[in-house]
């Protein structure tokens, strides 16, 4: 009998197939010839699109052009800049996540919540009685801080699971947004942590997919509903969330493939006009 605590999740009906389908989409992207020479450009553009989508899911929508320029209306500036900071830092945080995930979570929160909270609250868990900053998602109330602390310990203890990276990332993502361990910035942190799992475990080693775009494409209401199901802990609820994450990952791979194709087209010589 397996002692891997996440093994029962992969065994839920339809999950292995959903993970395999997402994996196939990512493999198609990773096999694109443009990544042999210009993967950094694809990573940069995919990261920008991921940041935009993550900010939108956190209630701070803006155009891709705004994100390219790094200029936003005042009311969404802190969240949008936080999303950009997290996308830019994923490379340096991957090793930290593998060694000391608690430290990586604190760093993610520092990046996400700057401008939303006082400096002394950055990187620190929310205290008892704190009012969580609303991110526009219709989620059930978060547990009390003492419950959060215990469940966070459990979450960190299962990060060594040998289940597929997408399953581990989905658990990290879902549990962090269910717990909302910080007073603000929880969505950005949860999505950033999930990306660290996917990068570090080799699902998307070059960070060329944009799973946040997939979540946004599926819709904020569906995202919140799937998260709520995960929070129930029932087999159906957890399976629904895992399927949602797998579908978003597949759509994120499609987005990365579109970026790779655009980079390739820009690199192709323009045919001479016949005289």
ABEGO torsion letter per residue (X at the ends): XBABAAAAAAABBGAAAAAAAAAAAAAAAAABAAAAAAAAAAAAAAAAAAAAAAAAAAGBBBBAAAAAAGBBBAAAAAAAAAAAAAAAAAAAAAAAAAABAAAAAAAAAAAAABGABBAAABGBBBBBGBBBBBAGBBBBBBBBAAAAAAAAAAAAAAAABABBAAAAAAAAAAAAAAAGABABGAAAAAAAAAAAAAAAAGABAAGABBAAAAAAAAEAAAAAAAAAAAAAGBAAAAAAAAAAAAAAAAAAAAAAAAAAAAAAAAABBBBBBBX
